Amino acid sequence: MPGTWTDRAGVTARYSRPLPAGASIYQFRSPQRDWLGYVLDRLDWRRDATVLDAGCGRGAYLAGLSERVPQGILIGADLTLDVLVGRTRPDHPVAALVNADVQNLPLQDESVDVIVSAHMLYHVPDIPVAMSEFRRVLRRGGQLLAIYDSAIDDQPEMDELFLACGGGQSLNAITNRFSLETAPAYLGAVFDDVVVHEERPALLVPDVEAVVAGIDDLRAVAEAHLQPGLTWAELLERVRSRVSQEVERDRVFRISEHKAVFVCS
């Protein structure tokens, strides 16, 4: 069904959108830290390793990966060709970019040392098939680094905001098919050792428009879940008004996070 979280057209529509001109809610994480660096440092990197960023999108992890494997091979695979060509390639010329579906990776058996999978598997129609592909292309002793969130208590304030302003279903219920809670079963089916690192930072956002943009970013899948008769523009105005009141009162809009990094071998 178009507009669902696993529909190719819906995924392309979301990630092909121009980036918001203003601030992102993720600029206001507290305590302030290099989150991407923390995630990647869960592994001991071999400088000549072959690394696959599966679902690399706009390349958020590619710069950090290239620093850790300067003599290695860095591959970025993603479903959205226009994003790879128009956004990822200019910023990350060192990476070998491949337009590919993780359910059918165009890589040889046992050809990769590390796979990074960040906030992508919830888009995959058949997650066990993707897991099998990861296992197939990993060399003996290879590792999967999977970065995902809780479906229960990651950003509950955004769920509450969406529901209070006219959403008919929580955002986590719409989007979070692969999460801290569901991942162990999928991962444990193909990996012998699965270790999870959990973090609970918060986003203390003083910028109303950054929160509005955070909701608007999910339009491709969330618009179908509005209450009858409500338009997306009306929802965003309600969000803007509600967040403005909270920021005026508390100086920030607080968003609680519950993040997980799985190291699998």
Sequence and secondary structure as in RCSB ss.txt:
>XXXX:A:sequence
MPGTWTDRAGVTARYSRPLPAGASIYQFRSPQRDWLGYVLDRLDWRRDATVLDAGCGRGAYLAGLSERVPQGILI
GADLTLDVLVGRTRPDHPVAALVNADVQNLPLQDESVDVIVSAHMLYHVPDIPVAMSEFRRVLRRGGQLLAIYDS
AIDDQPEMDELFLACGGGQSLNAITNRFSLETAPAYLGAVFDDVVVHEERPALLVPDVEAVVAGIDDLRAVAEAH
LQPGLTWAELLERVRSRVSQEVERDRVFRISEHKAVFVCS
>XXXX:A:secstr
 TTSTT HHHHHHHHHS   SS  GGGGEES   HHHHHHTTS   TT EEEEET TTTTTHHHHHHH TTSEEE
EEES HHHIIIIIHHH TTSEEEE  TTS  S TT EEEEEEES GGG S HHHHHHHHHHHEEEEEEEEEEEE 
TTTSSHHHHHHHHHTTBSS HHHHH SS TTTHHHHHHTT S EEEEEE  EEEE  HHHHHHHHHTTHHHHGGG
B TT  HHHHHHHHHHHHHHHHHHHSSEEEE  EEEEEE 
